[in-house]
Amino acid sequence: MVKPDNVELRSGIPEEFRRQAAEIVYFAFQRKLTPLIGSPEQGIAIIEKAFNPDPAFAIAAFCQDQPVGIAGVYYGGHGFLKPQRSEFNRQFGWVQGIMRFAVFSFYAQAHGQKDMYLHTLAVSPAMRGKGIGTLLLDVVFQIAREKGFKSVSLEVVDTNRAARRLYERIGFVATHTHYFPYLRGIGGFSASTELVKAL
């Protein structure tokens, strides 16, 4: 069991750890991301290029000086991911690149700016179940309070029922569901539900 004092939290994703952070994010959401951004090699490259260099929008958990968890947020019109169309074109060609970029850009944005939006919470497979996700969530809540937000929101797709149950157990409440039947083939999901936690 990893104790909290074994984990160091850092703002942002240092340049030298962007590849490892991209791997954590990709494999945490592989089922959803593979139809959209391809193989691990392609998807990890796309995510690595998409990280916003501004440290205000990411919290990274480190254990023994290696990244083991990532939380990415949006607020004030900016956030965790800034997808690069050039990287999609490089990976998939011009036509497929444009289509995939458009869908991923939709996935990579916050759908509302009234609160702090938690876009990504990902923990490396070997470190799951050790309290790292909870630690990252607590920091997100703390930062949101410090910035004057009254709530934190997130969205969970219809194929990730376990995550929805987890968030509801810690106080998130479902508000409404968006339906995207046209994304089933390319994105692997057809609906997402917004959940909000009052602070």
C-alpha positions as CSV (number, residue, x, y, z in Angstrom):
1,M,0.0,0.0,0.0
2,V,1.4,3.4,-1.0
3,K,1.1,5.9,1.8
4,P,0.4,9.5,1.0
5,D,3.9,10.6,2.1
6,N,5.4,8.2,-0.5
7,V,3.7,10.3,-3.2
8,E,4.8,13.7,-4.4
9,L,2.3,15.9,-6.2
10,R,3.5,18.4,-8.8
11,S,1.8,21.1,-10.8
12,G,1.9,20.4,-14.5
13,I,3.7,17.7,-16.4
14,P,7.5,18.2,-16.7
15,E,8.8,18.0,-20.2
16,E,10.9,14.9,-19.5
17,F,7.9,13.0,-18.2
18,R,5.4,13.9,-21.0
19,R,5.8,10.5,-22.7
20,Q,5.2,8.5,-19.5
21,A,2.2,10.7,-18.6
22,A,0.8,10.2,-22.1
23,E,1.1,6.4,-21.6
24,I,-0.8,6.6,-18.3
25,V,-3.6,8.6,-19.9
26,Y,-3.8,6.4,-23.0
27,F,-4.0,3.1,-21.2
28,A,-6.5,4.4,-18.6
29,F,-8.9,5.2,-21.4
30,Q,-7.7,2.7,-24.0
31,R,-11.1,1.2,-24.7
32,K,-12.5,4.6,-25.5
33,L,-9.5,6.1,-27.2
34,T,-8.3,3.2,-29.5
35,P,-11.1,3.6,-32.1
36,L,-10.4,7.3,-32.2
37,I,-6.7,7.7,-32.0
38,G,-5.5,4.3,-33.0
39,S,-2.7,2.0,-31.7
40,P,-0.8,2.8,-28.5
41,E,2.0,4.2,-30.6
42,Q,-0.3,6.6,-32.4
43,G,-2.4,7.4,-29.4
44,I,0.4,8.1,-27.0
45,A,2.1,10.4,-29.6
46,I,-1.1,12.3,-30.1
47,I,-1.7,12.8,-26.3
48,E,1.9,13.7,-25.6
49,K,1.6,16.5,-28.2
50,A,-1.8,17.6,-26.9
51,F,-0.7,18.3,-23.3
52,N,-1.1,22.0,-22.4
53,P,2.4,23.2,-21.3
54,D,0.7,25.6,-18.8
55,P,1.1,23.8,-15.4
56,A,-2.1,25.3,-14.0
57,F,-4.2,22.6,-15.7
58,A,-2.6,19.4,-14.6
59,I,-1.6,17.7,-11.3
60,A,0.9,14.8,-11.5
61,A,1.5,12.2,-8.8
62,F,5.0,10.9,-8.6
63,C,6.3,7.9,-6.7
64,Q,10.1,7.2,-6.6
65,D,10.4,10.1,-9.1
66,Q,8.2,8.4,-11.7
67,P,4.8,9.6,-12.7
68,V,2.0,7.3,-11.5
69,G,-1.1,9.4,-11.8
70,I,-2.5,12.4,-13.7
71,A,-5.4,14.8,-13.1
72,G,-6.3,17.3,-15.8
73,V,-8.7,20.1,-15.4
74,Y,-10.4,23.0,-17.4
75,Y,-11.5,26.4,-16.2
76,G,-11.6,29.9,-17.5
77,G,-11.8,28.8,-21.1
78,H,-8.5,26.9,-21.1
79,G,-7.4,23.4,-20.0
80,F,-5.5,20.2,-19.9
81,L,-5.4,19.3,-23.6
82,K,-4.7,21.4,-26.7
83,P,-4.9,18.8,-29.6
84,Q,-2.5,19.4,-32.5
85,R,-4.1,18.9,-35.9
86,S,-0.6,18.4,-37.5
87,E,0.0,15.4,-35.3
88,F,-3.3,13.8,-36.4
89,N,-2.4,14.4,-40.0
90,R,1.0,12.9,-39.5
91,Q,-0.5,9.8,-37.9
92,F,-3.5,9.2,-40.1
93,G,-3.1,11.3,-43.3
94,W,-4.9,14.4,-44.3
95,V,-8.5,13.2,-44.6
96,Q,-8.6,10.8,-41.7
97,G,-6.6,13.2,-39.7
98,I,-9.1,16.0,-40.0
99,M,-12.0,13.8,-39.1
100,R,-10.3,12.3,-36.1
101,F,-8.9,15.7,-35.0
102,A,-12.5,17.1,-35.0
103,V,-13.9,14.3,-32.9
104,F,-10.9,14.3,-30.4
105,S,-11.1,18.1,-30.1
106,F,-14.7,17.7,-29.0
107,Y,-13.7,15.0,-26.5
108,A,-10.8,17.2,-25.3
109,Q,-12.8,20.2,-24.4
110,A,-14.9,21.2,-21.4
111,H,-18.6,21.5,-22.1
112,G,-19.3,24.2,-19.6
113,Q,-17.2,26.8,-17.7
114,K,-19.4,27.5,-14.7
115,D,-17.2,25.4,-12.5
116,M,-13.9,23.6,-12.5
117,Y,-14.2,20.7,-15.0
118,L,-12.2,17.5,-14.3
119,H,-11.4,16.1,-17.7
120,T,-9.0,13.4,-16.9
121,L,-8.2,11.2,-13.8
122,A,-5.7,8.4,-14.7
123,V,-3.5,6.2,-12.6
124,S,-0.9,3.7,-13.9
125,P,-2.2,0.1,-13.9
126,A,0.4,-1.1,-11.4
127,M,-0.5,1.7,-8.9
128,R,-4.3,1.4,-9.0
129,G,-6.1,0.7,-5.7
130,K,-3.5,2.5,-3.7
131,G,-5.3,5.7,-3.0
132,I,-3.5,7.8,-5.7
133,G,-6.7,8.7,-7.5
134,T,-8.3,9.8,-4.3
135,L,-5.3,11.9,-3.5
136,L,-5.5,13.6,-6.9
137,L,-9.2,14.2,-6.5
138,D,-8.6,15.8,-3.1
139,V,-6.1,18.2,-4.6
140,V,-8.5,19.1,-7.5
141,F,-11.2,19.9,-4.9
142,Q,-8.7,22.0,-2.9
143,I,-7.6,24.0,-5.9
144,A,-11.2,24.5,-7.0
145,R,-12.1,26.0,-3.6
146,E,-9.0,28.2,-3.6
147,K,-10.0,29.6,-7.0
148,G,-13.5,30.3,-5.7
149,F,-15.4,27.6,-7.6
150,K,-18.5,26.2,-5.9
151,S,-18.4,22.8,-7.6
152,V,-16.4,20.4,-9.8
153,S,-18.0,18.7,-12.8
154,L,-16.9,15.8,-15.0
155,E,-18.4,13.5,-17.6
156,V,-18.5,9.8,-17.8
157,V,-19.3,7.8,-20.9
158,D,-21.9,5.1,-21.0
159,T,-19.4,2.3,-21.3
160,N,-17.6,3.2,-18.1
161,R,-20.2,2.3,-15.4
162,A,-17.5,1.4,-12.8
163,A,-16.1,5.0,-12.9
164,R,-19.6,6.4,-12.6
165,R,-20.3,4.3,-9.5
166,L,-17.0,5.4,-8.0
167,Y,-17.7,9.2,-8.6
168,E,-21.2,8.9,-7.2
169,R,-19.9,7.2,-4.1
170,I,-17.8,10.2,-3.3
171,G,-20.6,12.7,-3.8
172,F,-20.9,13.5,-7.5
173,V,-24.5,13.7,-8.7
174,A,-25.7,13.1,-12.2
175,T,-27.3,16.2,-13.8
176,H,-27.9,15.3,-17.4
177,T,-26.9,13.1,-20.3
178,H,-25.6,14.0,-23.7
179,Y,-26.4,11.5,-26.5
180,F,-23.9,11.0,-29.4
181,P,-25.1,7.9,-31.4
182,Y,-22.8,8.8,-34.3
183,L,-19.8,8.3,-32.0
184,R,-20.4,4.7,-31.3
185,G,-18.3,3.5,-34.3
186,I,-15.4,5.9,-34.0
187,G,-15.4,6.8,-30.3
188,G,-16.7,3.5,-28.8
189,F,-19.4,5.3,-26.8
190,S,-22.8,6.9,-27.6
191,A,-23.6,8.9,-24.5
192,S,-21.9,10.8,-21.7
193,T,-23.4,11.9,-18.4
194,E,-22.4,15.0,-16.5
195,L,-21.8,14.6,-12.8
196,V,-21.3,17.5,-10.4
197,K,-20.0,17.6,-6.9
198,A,-20.7,20.6,-4.7
199,L,-17.8,21.9,-2.7
